[in-house]
Amino acid sequence: MEIVRLGDVIDDHCTRCHLIMDHSVVAMVGEEVKRVRCRTCNHEHDYRHGKGGTPKKAPKLSAYEEVLASITSGRPGVSSETQTGKPSGASARRRPPSFSHRTRSLPKR
């Protein structure tokens, strides 16, 4: 095992860059590294021993989607479009008309 000293360059997970980057040792207690500074963004943080942040979780449903899911769950005859929020099959072809072609006119003076 190599001895680490103040100012040495080590790899660690940067909490701002969210990547494993080169860091400079800033603080030590005995032979244990406590704080490091990212050499890319200069963000100083506790030494994480190269471990990344928390994994990303699935996106949280809005309150409306939670209520809708609780009402429609377990009911027979509910289409997959209602459950997933995405059209499927024949309903995917029938879409409401787009109003993007309309332009706004200025008021007459």
MOPAC internal coordinates of N, CA, C and O (Angstrom, degrees):
PM7 1SCF
backbone

  N    0.0000 0     0.00 0     0.00 0    0    0    0
  C    1.4431 1     0.00 0     0.00 0    1    0    0
  C    1.5239 1   109.21 1     0.00 0    2    1    0
  O    1.2310 1   120.98 1   -45.18 1    3    2    1
  N    1.3232 1   115.73 1   134.82 1    3    2    1
  C    1.4532 1   121.88 1  -178.01 1    5    3    2
  C    1.5252 1   110.47 1   -84.80 1    6    5    3
  O    1.2310 1   120.86 1   -39.00 1    7    6    5
  N    1.3117 1   115.97 1   141.00 1    7    6    5
  C    1.4600 1   120.66 1   178.46 1    9    7    6
  C    1.5224 1   108.59 1   -80.73 1   10    9    7
  O    1.2310 1   120.72 1   -48.72 1   11   10    9
  N    1.3392 1   116.23 1   131.28 1   11   10    9
  C    1.4598 1   122.54 1  -179.87 1   13   11   10
  C    1.5195 1   108.27 1  -102.33 1   14   13   11
  O    1.2310 1   120.79 1   -43.73 1   15   14   13
  N    1.3454 1   116.09 1   136.27 1   15   14   13
  C    1.4594 1   121.18 1   178.92 1   17   15   14
  C    1.5246 1   109.75 1  -122.53 1   18   17   15
  O    1.2310 1   120.43 1   -13.01 1   19   18   17
  N    1.3412 1   116.78 1   166.99 1   19   18   17
  C    1.4675 1   121.27 1   176.48 1   21   19   18
  C    1.5163 1   110.16 1   -57.45 1   22   21   19
  O    1.2310 1   120.58 1   -44.37 1   23   22   21
  N    1.3361 1   116.50 1   135.63 1   23   22   21
  C    1.4518 1   121.77 1   178.87 1   25   23   22
  C    1.5115 1   114.05 1    89.46 1   26   25   23
  O    1.2310 1   119.82 1   167.82 1   27   26   25
  N    1.3369 1   117.95 1   -12.18 1   27   26   25
  C    1.4644 1   120.28 1   177.95 1   29   27   26
  C    1.5204 1   110.62 1   -66.09 1   30   29   27
  O    1.2310 1   120.98 1   -24.23 1   31   30   29
  N    1.3165 1   115.74 1   155.77 1   31   30   29
  C    1.4567 1   122.08 1   179.61 1   33   31   30
  C    1.5272 1   108.32 1   -98.95 1   34   33   31
  O    1.2310 1   121.18 1   -54.11 1   35   34   33
  N    1.3562 1   115.35 1   125.89 1   35   34   33
  C    1.4563 1   121.10 1   177.40 1   37   35   34
  C    1.5243 1   108.58 1  -134.13 1   38   37   35
  O    1.2310 1   120.49 1   -20.10 1   39   38   37
  N    1.3200 1   116.68 1   159.90 1   39   38   37
  C    1.4590 1   121.36 1   176.24 1   41   39   38
  C    1.5201 1   109.54 1   -88.17 1   42   41   39
  O    1.2310 1   120.72 1   -41.87 1   43   42   41
  N    1.3389 1   116.23 1   138.13 1   43   42   41
  C    1.4590 1   121.88 1   176.77 1   45   43   42
  C    1.5198 1   108.35 1  -156.00 1   46   45   43
  O    1.2310 1   121.01 1   -16.03 1   47   46   45
  N    1.3277 1   115.68 1   163.97 1   47   46   45
  C    1.4602 1   121.32 1   178.22 1   49   47   46
  C    1.5157 1   108.35 1   -83.79 1   50   49   47
  O    1.2310 1   120.64 1   -61.17 1   51   50   49
  N    1.3461 1   116.38 1   118.83 1   51   50   49
  C    1.4674 1   120.93 1   179.80 1   53   51   50
  C    1.5251 1   108.94 1   -81.68 1   54   53   51
  O    1.2310 1   120.63 1   -49.65 1   55   54   53
  N    1.3178 1   116.40 1   130.35 1   55   54   53
  C    1.4639 1   120.59 1  -178.75 1   57   55   54
  C    1.5188 1   112.35 1   -76.79 1   58   57   55
  O    1.2310 1   119.42 1   165.68 1   59   58   57
  N    1.3161 1   118.72 1   -14.32 1   59   58   57
  C    1.4619 1   121.05 1   176.70 1   61   59   58
  C    1.5274 1   111.11 1   -97.55 1   62   61   59
  O    1.2310 1   119.69 1   135.28 1   63   62   61
  N    1.3229 1   118.19 1   -44.72 1   63   62   61
  C    1.4718 1   122.07 1   179.60 1   65   63   62
  C    1.5281 1   111.65 1   -76.15 1   66   65   63
  O    1.2310 1   119.80 1   156.02 1   67   66   65
  N    1.3290 1   117.98 1   -23.98 1   67   66   65
  C    1.4628 1   124.76 1  -176.66 1   69   67   66
  C    1.5249 1   111.20 1    60.85 1   70   69   67
  O    1.2310 1   120.54 1  -144.77 1   71   70   69
  N    1.3289 1   116.58 1    35.23 1   71   70   69
  C    1.4593 1   123.11 1   177.71 1   73   71   70
  C    1.5153 1   108.90 1  -140.49 1   74   73   71
  O    1.2310 1   120.54 1   -18.44 1   75   74   73
  N    1.3301 1   116.58 1   161.56 1   75   74   73
  C    1.4571 1   119.78 1   172.26 1   77   75   74
  C    1.5200 1   106.66 1   -83.76 1   78   77   75
  O    1.2310 1   121.27 1   -63.38 1   79   78   77
  N    1.3265 1   115.17 1   116.62 1   79   78   77
  C    1.4606 1   122.03 1  -174.17 1   81   79   78
  C    1.5312 1   109.25 1  -129.46 1   82   81   79
  O    1.2310 1   120.88 1    -7.90 1   83   82   81
  N    1.3392 1   115.91 1   172.10 1   83   82   81
  C    1.4605 1   121.20 1   173.19 1   85   83   82
  C    1.5169 1   109.05 1   -72.22 1   86   85   83
  O    1.2310 1   120.70 1   -43.24 1   87   86   85
  N    1.3238 1   116.27 1   136.76 1   87   86   85
  C    1.4632 1   122.51 1   178.54 1   89   87   86
  C    1.5220 1   108.78 1  -131.42 1   90   89   87
  O    1.2310 1   120.89 1   -27.92 1   91   90   89
  N    1.3130 1   115.90 1   152.08 1   91   90   89
  C    1.4566 1   121.93 1   173.24 1   93   91   90
  C    1.5165 1   108.18 1  -101.71 1   94   93   91
  O    1.2310 1   120.48 1   -41.12 1   95   94   93
  N    1.3189 1   116.68 1   138.88 1   95   94   93
  C    1.4634 1   121.37 1   178.85 1   97   95   94
  C    1.5227 1   108.12 1   -74.26 1   98   97   95
  O    1.2310 1   120.80 1   -52.80 1   99   98   97
  N    1.3432 1   116.08 1   127.20 1   99   98   97
  C    1.4594 1   121.68 1  -176.88 1  101   99   98
  C    1.5260 1   111.37 1  -109.32 1  102  101   99
  O    1.2310 1   120.07 1   142.09 1  103  102  101
  N    1.3392 1   117.48 1   -37.91 1  103  102  101
  C    1.4645 1   120.53 1  -177.54 1  105  103  102
  C    1.5175 1   109.63 1  -140.22 1  106  105  103
  O    1.2310 1   121.42 1   -37.68 1  107  106  105
  N    1.3411 1   114.89 1   142.32 1  107  106  105
  C    1.4617 1   121.38 1   178.47 1  109  107  106
  C    1.5209 1   109.23 1  -137.71 1  110  109  107
  O    1.2310 1   121.04 1   -29.63 1  111  110  109
  N    1.3265 1   115.61 1   150.37 1  111  110  109
  C    1.4569 1   122.10 1   171.01 1  113  111  110
  C    1.5212 1   105.45 1  -121.99 1  114  113  111
  O    1.2310 1   120.98 1   -70.31 1  115  114  113
  N    1.3174 1   115.72 1   109.69 1  115  114  113
  C    1.4622 1   119.79 1  -173.79 1  117  115  114
  C    1.5205 1   108.49 1    68.00 1  118  117  115
  O    1.2310 1   120.55 1    56.41 1  119  118  117
  N    1.3312 1   116.56 1  -123.59 1  119  118  117
  C    1.4617 1   121.12 1   177.16 1  121  119  118
  C    1.5245 1   111.99 1  -103.64 1  122  121  119
  O    1.2310 1   120.64 1  -171.70 1  123  122  121
  N    1.3274 1   116.38 1     8.30 1  123  122  121
  C    1.4634 1   121.50 1  -177.13 1  125  123  122
  C    1.5273 1   110.70 1   -99.25 1  126  125  123
  O    1.2310 1   120.81 1   -50.26 1  127  126  125
  N    1.3473 1   116.05 1   129.74 1  127  126  125
  C    1.4673 1   121.56 1   178.74 1  129  127  126
  C    1.5216 1   108.81 1   -75.83 1  130  129  127
  O    1.2310 1   120.25 1   -49.16 1  131  130  129
  N    1.3361 1   117.13 1   130.84 1  131  130  129
  C    1.4674 1   121.63 1  -179.93 1  133  131  130
  C    1.5284 1   112.55 1  -109.65 1  134  133  131
  O    1.2310 1   119.66 1   133.78 1  135  134  133
  N    1.3503 1   118.26 1   -46.22 1  135  134  133
  C    1.4710 1   121.18 1  -178.43 1  137  135  134
  C    1.5167 1   109.67 1  -130.38 1  138  137  135
  O    1.2310 1   121.94 1   -33.49 1  139  138  137
  N    1.3407 1   113.89 1   146.51 1  139  138  137
  C    1.4541 1   121.30 1   179.03 1  141  139  138
  C    1.5267 1   109.54 1  -134.48 1  142  141  139
  O    1.2310 1   120.99 1   -18.36 1  143  142  141
  N    1.3400 1   115.72 1   161.64 1  143  142  141
  C    1.4738 1   121.22 1   177.11 1  145  143  142
  C    1.5226 1   107.38 1  -126.18 1  146  145  143
  O    1.2310 1   121.35 1   -52.42 1  147  146  145
  N    1.3509 1   115.02 1   127.58 1  147  146  145
  C    1.4596 1   121.18 1   179.72 1  149  147  146
  C    1.5262 1   108.84 1   -66.10 1  150  149  147
  O    1.2310 1   120.74 1   -46.95 1  151  150  149
  N    1.3258 1   116.20 1   133.05 1  151  150  149
  C    1.4657 1   120.20 1  -179.25 1  153  151  150
  C    1.5195 1   111.71 1   -82.71 1  154  153  151
  O    1.2310 1   120.07 1   172.83 1  155  154  153
  N    1.3441 1   117.47 1    -7.17 1  155  154  153
  C    1.4567 1   120.83 1   178.64 1  157  155  154
  C    1.5241 1   111.17 1   -92.62 1  158  157  155
  O    1.2310 1   120.54 1   129.09 1  159  158  157
  N    1.3572 1   116.56 1   -50.91 1  159  158  157
  C    1.4728 1   119.75 1  -175.40 1  161  159  158
  C    1.5298 1   113.16 1  -110.99 1  162  161  159
  O    1.2310 1   119.76 1   179.64 1  163  162  161
  N    1.3458 1   118.06 1    -0.36 1  163  162  161
  C    1.4710 1   124.32 1   179.88 1  165  163  162
  C    1.5216 1   113.61 1    62.03 1  166  165  163
  O    1.2310 1   119.66 1  -156.45 1  167  166  165
  N    1.3239 1   118.26 1    23.55 1  167  166  165
  C    1.4614 1   121.39 1   177.56 1  169  167  166
  C    1.5269 1   108.91 1   -84.37 1  170  169  167
  O    1.2310 1   120.94 1   -51.62 1  171  170  169
  N    1.3271 1   115.80 1   128.38 1  171  170  169
  C    1.4585 1   121.37 1  -179.32 1  173  171  170
  C    1.5226 1   109.06 1   -98.65 1  174  173  171
  O    1.2310 1   120.55 1   -48.46 1  175  174  173
  N    1.3342 1   116.55 1   131.54 1  175  174  173
  C    1.4628 1   121.18 1  -178.26 1  177  175  174
  C    1.5203 1   109.74 1  -153.27 1  178  177  175
  O    1.2310 1   120.77 1   -10.17 1  179  178  177
  N    1.3361 1   116.13 1   169.83 1  179  178  177
  C    1.4578 1   121.31 1   177.63 1  181  179  178
  C    1.5178 1   109.81 1   -64.49 1  182  181  179
  O    1.2310 1   120.77 1   -31.01 1  183  182  181
  N    1.3216 1   116.12 1   148.99 1  183  182  181
  C    1.4568 1   121.50 1   178.27 1  185  183  182
  C    1.5232 1   108.81 1   -70.59 1  186  185  183
  O    1.2310 1   120.20 1   -53.00 1  187  186  185
  N    1.3339 1   117.23 1   127.00 1  187  186  185
  C    1.4548 1   122.81 1  -174.64 1  189  187  186
  C    1.5237 1   112.60 1  -105.32 1  190  189  187
  O    1.2310 1   119.66 1  -173.22 1  191  190  189
  N    1.3126 1   118.25 1     6.78 1  191  190  189
  C    1.4688 1   123.62 1   179.89 1  193  191  190
  C    1.5225 1   111.57 1    57.76 1  194  193  191
  O    1.2310 1   120.10 1  -148.96 1  195  194  193
  N    1.3329 1   117.41 1    31.04 1  195  194  193
  C    1.4523 1   122.11 1   177.01 1  197  195  194
  C    1.5118 1   114.83 1    77.82 1  198  197  195
  O    1.2310 1   120.19 1  -177.48 1  199  198  197
  N    1.3271 1   117.23 1     2.52 1  199  198  197
  C    1.4630 1   120.08 1  -179.80 1  201  199  198
  C    1.5129 1   109.87 1   -81.92 1  202  201  199
  O    1.2310 1   121.00 1   -44.52 1  203  202  201
  N    1.3279 1   115.69 1   135.48 1  203  202  201
  C    1.4547 1   121.70 1  -178.21 1  205  203  202
  C    1.5089 1   112.30 1   -73.75 1  206  205  203
  O    1.2310 1   121.63 1    -1.79 1  207  206  205
  N    1.3246 1   114.48 1   178.21 1  207  206  205
  C    1.4576 1   121.30 1   178.68 1  209  207  206
  C    1.5176 1   111.09 1   -75.08 1  210  209  207
  O    1.2310 1   120.65 1     9.90 1  211  210  209
  N    1.2917 1   116.37 1  -170.10 1  211  210  209
  C    1.4558 1   120.75 1   179.83 1  213  211  210
  C    1.5212 1   109.97 1   -73.42 1  214  213  211
  O    1.2310 1   119.67 1   -36.59 1  215  214  213
  N    1.3207 1   118.23 1   143.41 1  215  214  213
  C    1.4649 1   119.80 1   179.11 1  217  215  214
  C    1.5164 1   110.50 1   -67.44 1  218  217  215
  O    1.2310 1   121.00 1   -30.03 1  219  218  217
  N    1.3193 1   115.69 1   149.97 1  219  218  217
  C    1.4548 1   120.02 1  -179.30 1  221  219  218
  C    1.5140 1   109.87 1   -70.13 1  222  221  219
  O    1.2310 1   121.06 1   -41.82 1  223  222  221
  N    1.3156 1   115.57 1   138.18 1  223  222  221
  C    1.4528 1   121.75 1   179.63 1  225  223  222
  C    1.5215 1   109.42 1   -93.86 1  226  225  223
  O    1.2310 1   121.24 1   -15.67 1  227  226  225
  N    1.3203 1   115.23 1   164.33 1  227  226  225
  C    1.4622 1   119.89 1   176.87 1  229  227  226
  C    1.5219 1   108.66 1   -64.03 1  230  229  227
  O    1.2310 1   119.79 1   -33.72 1  231  230  229
  N    1.3257 1   118.01 1   146.28 1  231  230  229
  C    1.4667 1   119.88 1  -179.06 1  233  231  230
  C    1.5264 1   111.15 1   -61.13 1  234  233  231
  O    1.2310 1   121.32 1   -40.74 1  235  234  233
  N    1.3181 1   115.09 1   139.26 1  235  234  233
  C    1.4536 1   121.02 1  -178.21 1  237  235  234
  C    1.5257 1   109.78 1   -77.19 1  238  237  235
  O    1.2310 1   121.02 1   -40.51 1  239  238  237
  N    1.3204 1   115.65 1   139.49 1  239  238  237
  C    1.4582 1   120.81 1   178.44 1  241  239  238
  C    1.5221 1   110.06 1   -74.07 1  242  241  239
  O    1.2310 1   120.98 1   -30.29 1  243  242  241
  N    1.3210 1   115.73 1   149.71 1  243  242  241
  C    1.4480 1   119.61 1   175.73 1  245  243  242
  C    1.5311 1   108.48 1   -72.75 1  246  245  243
  O    1.2310 1   120.33 1   -14.33 1  247  246  245
  N    1.3017 1   116.97 1   165.67 1  247  246  245
  C    1.4649 1   120.84 1  -178.58 1  249  247  246
  C    1.5250 1   110.75 1   -59.65 1  250  249  247
  O    1.2310 1   120.34 1   140.24 1  251  250  249
  N    1.3253 1   116.96 1   -39.76 1  251  250  249
  C    1.4681 1   120.80 1   179.11 1  253  251  250
  C    1.5247 1   110.56 1   -62.50 1  254  253  251
  O    1.2310 1   120.44 1   135.33 1  255  254  253
  N    1.3438 1   116.77 1   -44.67 1  255  254  253
  C    1.4588 1   120.28 1  -179.24 1  257  255  254
  C    1.5240 1   111.72 1   -66.07 1  258  257  255
  O    1.2310 1   119.96 1   144.64 1  259  258  257
  N    1.3399 1   117.69 1   -35.36 1  259  258  257
  C    1.4700 1   120.97 1   177.52 1  261  259  258
  C    1.5252 1   110.80 1   -64.17 1  262  261  259
  O    1.2310 1   120.48 1   134.62 1  263  262  261
  N    1.3396 1   116.68 1   -45.38 1  263  262  261
  C    1.4685 1   120.42 1  -179.79 1  265  263  262
  C    1.5235 1   109.86 1   -65.46 1  266  265  263
  O    1.2310 1   120.42 1   136.27 1  267  266  265
  N    1.3255 1   116.79 1   -43.73 1  267  266  265
  C    1.4588 1   120.85 1   179.15 1  269  267  266
  C    1.5259 1   111.02 1   -61.24 1  270  269  267
  O    1.2310 1   120.16 1   138.17 1  271  270  269
  N    1.3343 1   117.31 1   -41.83 1  271  270  269
  C    1.4611 1   120.68 1   179.35 1  273  271  270
  C    1.5268 1   110.81 1   -65.90 1  274  273  271
  O    1.2310 1   119.96 1   142.40 1  275  274  273
  N    1.3284 1   117.67 1   -37.60 1  275  274  273
  C    1.4657 1   119.67 1  -179.48 1  277  275  274
  C    1.5242 1   111.29 1   -71.53 1  278  277  275
  O    1.2310 1   119.88 1   149.81 1  279  278  277
  N    1.3274 1   117.84 1   -30.19 1  279  278  277
  C    1.4644 1   121.18 1   179.81 1  281  279  278
  C    1.5203 1   110.79 1   -76.67 1  282  281  279
  O    1.2310 1   120.40 1   136.51 1  283  282  281
  N    1.3329 1   116.83 1   -43.49 1  283  282  281
  C    1.4628 1   120.25 1  -174.46 1  285  283  282
  C    1.5215 1   113.69 1   -85.87 1  286  285  283
  O    1.2310 1   118.82 1   167.04 1  287  286  285
  N    1.3190 1   119.85 1   -12.96 1  287  286  285
  C    1.4654 1   120.29 1  -177.71 1  289  287  286
  C    1.5214 1   110.24 1   -69.94 1  290  289  287
  O    1.2310 1   121.35 1   -46.64 1  291  290  289
  N    1.3146 1   115.03 1   133.36 1  291  290  289
  C    1.4645 1   120.82 1   177.13 1  293  291  290
  C    1.5122 1   114.59 1    82.81 1  294  293  291
  O    1.2310 1   119.10 1  -177.66 1  295  294  293
  N    1.3238 1   119.31 1     2.34 1  295  294  293
  C    1.4656 1   120.75 1   179.58 1  297  295  294
  C    1.5241 1   109.80 1   -94.26 1  298  297  295
  O    1.2310 1   119.66 1   -50.35 1  299  298  297
  N    1.3141 1   118.25 1   129.65 1  299  298  297
  C    1.4594 1   119.98 1   177.68 1  301  299  298
  C    1.5234 1   110.37 1   -72.11 1  302  301  299
  O    1.2310 1   121.04 1   -30.87 1  303  302  301
  N    1.3316 1   115.62 1   149.13 1  303  302  301
  C    1.4565 1   120.41 1   176.07 1  305  303  302
  C    1.5053 1   114.00 1    83.54 1  306  305  303
  O    1.2310 1   119.26 1  -171.83 1  307  306  305
  N    1.3258 1   119.02 1     8.17 1  307  306  305
  C    1.4578 1   121.64 1   177.95 1  309  307  306
  C    1.5178 1   106.92 1   -86.84 1  310  309  307
  O    1.2310 1   120.51 1   -52.15 1  311  310  309
  N    1.3177 1   116.64 1   127.85 1  311  310  309
  C    1.4592 1   120.15 1  -176.72 1  313  311  310
  C    1.5196 1   110.42 1   -72.15 1  314  313  311
  O    1.2310 1   121.17 1   -20.30 1  315  314  313
  N    1.3330 1   115.38 1   159.70 1  315  314  313
  C    1.4566 1   119.76 1   178.36 1  317  315  314
  C    1.5168 1   111.01 1   -67.94 1  318  317  315
  O    1.2310 1   120.23 1   156.19 1  319  318  317
  N    1.3312 1   117.17 1   -23.81 1  319  318  317
  C    1.4633 1   120.50 1   178.00 1  321  319  318
  C    1.5198 1   110.11 1   -64.94 1  322  321  319
  O    1.2310 1   120.07 1   139.64 1  323  322  321
  N    1.3075 1   117.48 1   -40.36 1  323  322  321
  C    1.4609 1   121.32 1  -179.33 1  325  323  322
  C    1.5236 1   110.49 1   -68.84 1  326  325  323
  O    1.2310 1   120.24 1   142.01 1  327  326  325
  N    1.3258 1   117.14 1   -37.99 1  327  326  325
  C    1.4512 1   119.85 1  -177.07 1  329  327  326
  C    1.5209 1   112.37 1   -75.09 1  330  329  327
  O    1.2310 1   120.04 1   137.08 1  331  330  329
  N    1.3363 1   117.53 1   -42.92 1  331  330  329
  C    1.4564 1   119.62 1  -176.33 1  333  331  330
  C    1.5101 1   113.38 1   -92.50 1  334  333  331
  O    1.2310 1   119.99 1   159.87 1  335  334  333
  N    1.3140 1   117.62 1   -20.13 1  335  334  333
  C    1.4524 1   120.36 1  -177.47 1  337  335  334
  C    1.5129 1   112.17 1    84.75 1  338  337  335
  O    1.2310 1   119.89 1  -179.23 1  339  338  337
  N    1.3310 1   117.81 1     0.77 1  339  338  337
  C    1.4553 1   121.98 1  -179.72 1  341  339  338
  C    1.5139 1   108.90 1  -115.82 1  342  341  339
  O    1.2310 1   119.79 1   -42.55 1  343  342  341
  N    1.3131 1   118.01 1   137.45 1  343  342  341
  C    1.4554 1   119.99 1   178.38 1  345  343  342
  C    1.5245 1   110.81 1   -69.65 1  346  345  343
  O    1.2310 1   120.84 1   -33.98 1  347  346  345
  N    1.3336 1   116.00 1   146.02 1  347  346  345
  C    1.4533 1   119.87 1   178.30 1  349  347  346
  C    1.5180 1   109.24 1  -135.84 1  350  349  347
  O    1.2310 1   120.88 1   -27.65 1  351  350  349
  N    1.3330 1   115.93 1   152.35 1  351  350  349
  C    1.4523 1   121.29 1   175.17 1  353  351  350
  C    1.5144 1   112.73 1    63.20 1  354  353  351
  O    1.2310 1   120.84 1    47.14 1  355  354  353
  N    1.3677 1   116.00 1  -132.86 1  355  354  353
  C    1.4652 1   121.75 1  -175.59 1  357  355  354
  C    1.5218 1   111.78 1   -67.13 1  358  357  355
  O    1.2310 1   119.96 1   148.70 1  359  358  357
  N    1.3200 1   117.68 1   -31.30 1  359  358  357
  C    1.4648 1   119.08 1  -178.75 1  361  359  358
  C    1.5209 1   111.27 1   -69.27 1  362  361  359
  O    1.2310 1   119.96 1   160.96 1  363  362  361
  N    1.3613 1   117.69 1   -19.04 1  363  362  361
  C    1.4549 1   120.32 1   178.60 1  365  363  362
  C    1.5236 1   110.23 1   -70.16 1  366  365  363
  O    1.2310 1   120.13 1   152.09 1  367  366  365
  N    1.3455 1   117.35 1   -27.91 1  367  366  365
  C    1.4541 1   120.75 1  -178.95 1  369  367  366
  C    1.5220 1   112.20 1   -79.86 1  370  369  367
  O    1.2310 1   120.03 1   152.55 1  371  370  369
  N    1.3227 1   117.56 1   -27.45 1  371  370  369
  C    1.4628 1   120.99 1  -179.57 1  373  371  370
  C    1.5142 1   109.50 1   -92.81 1  374  373  371
  O    1.2310 1   120.81 1   -77.24 1  375  374  373
  N    1.2948 1   116.06 1   102.76 1  375  374  373
  C    1.4586 1   120.26 1   179.70 1  377  375  374
  C    1.5117 1   109.00 1  -119.42 1  378  377  375
  O    1.2310 1   120.03 1   -28.00 1  379  378  377
  N    1.3156 1   117.55 1   152.00 1  379  378  377
  C    1.4641 1   119.61 1   177.08 1  381  379  378
  C    1.5224 1   109.32 1   -65.32 1  382  381  379
  O    1.2310 1   119.88 1   -27.04 1  383  382  381
  N    1.3150 1   117.83 1   152.96 1  383  382  381
  C    1.4627 1   120.42 1  -178.13 1  385  383  382
  C    1.5205 1   110.79 1   -65.03 1  386  385  383
  O    1.2310 1   121.56 1   -32.46 1  387  386  385
  N    1.3045 1   114.62 1   147.54 1  387  386  385
  C    1.4524 1   120.88 1   179.20 1  389  387  386
  C    1.5223 1   109.13 1   -87.53 1  390  389  387
  O    1.2310 1   120.26 1   -42.29 1  391  390  389
  N    1.2953 1   117.11 1   137.71 1  391  390  389
  C    1.4536 1   121.88 1  -179.71 1  393  391  390
  C    1.5235 1   111.11 1  -106.16 1  394  393  391
  O    1.2310 1   120.34 1  -161.17 1  395  394  393
  N    1.3292 1   116.95 1    18.83 1  395  394  393
  C    1.4609 1   120.03 1  -177.77 1  397  395  394
  C    1.5261 1   111.96 1   -71.35 1  398  397  395
  O    1.2310 1   119.52 1   161.92 1  399  398  397
  N    1.3527 1   118.51 1   -18.08 1  399  398  397
  C    1.4520 1   120.64 1  -178.58 1  401  399  398
  C    1.5245 1   112.46 1   -77.55 1  402  401  399
  O    1.2310 1   120.44 1   167.08 1  403  402  401
  N    1.3196 1   116.77 1   -12.92 1  403  402  401
  C    1.4681 1   119.47 1  -179.96 1  405  403  402
  C    1.5161 1   109.54 1   -74.43 1  406  405  403
  O    1.2310 1   121.32 1   -38.78 1  407  406  405
  N    1.2842 1   115.08 1   141.22 1  407  406  405
  C    1.4611 1   119.51 1   175.63 1  409  407  406
  C    1.5131 1   109.09 1  -116.35 1  410  409  407
  O    1.2310 1   121.80 1   -24.84 1  411  410  409
  N    1.2734 1   114.16 1   155.16 1  411  410  409
  C    1.4543 1   119.26 1  -178.73 1  413  411  410
  C    1.5147 1   108.89 1   -94.80 1  414  413  411
  O    1.2310 1   120.20 1   -48.97 1  415  414  413
  N    1.3092 1   117.23 1   131.03 1  415  414  413
  C    1.4678 1   120.06 1  -179.92 1  417  415  414
  C    1.5250 1   109.61 1   -99.55 1  418  417  415
  O    1.2310 1   121.73 1   -28.09 1  419  418  417
  N    1.3031 1   114.30 1   151.91 1  419  418  417
  C    1.4498 1   119.97 1   178.90 1  421  419  418
  C    1.5199 1   110.51 1   -79.97 1  422  421  419
  O    1.2310 1   119.25 1   -31.70 1  423  422  421
  N    1.3059 1   119.03 1   148.30 1  423  422  421
  C    1.4786 1   121.01 1   178.44 1  425  423  422
  C    1.5317 1   110.06 1   -66.37 1  426  425  423
  O    1.2310 1   121.05 1   -34.20 1  427  426  425
  N    1.3159 1   115.59 1   145.80 1  427  426  425
  C    1.4638 1   120.74 1   179.50 1  429  427  426
  C    1.5136 1   109.67 1   -76.11 1  430  429  427
  O    1.2310 1   120.77 1   -33.95 1  431  430  429
  N    1.3230 1   116.14 1   146.05 1  431  430  429
  C    1.4644 1   121.06 1  -179.55 1  433  431  430
  C    1.4899 1   110.85 1  -106.82 1  434  433  431
  O    1.2310 1   120.10 1   180.00 1  435  434  433

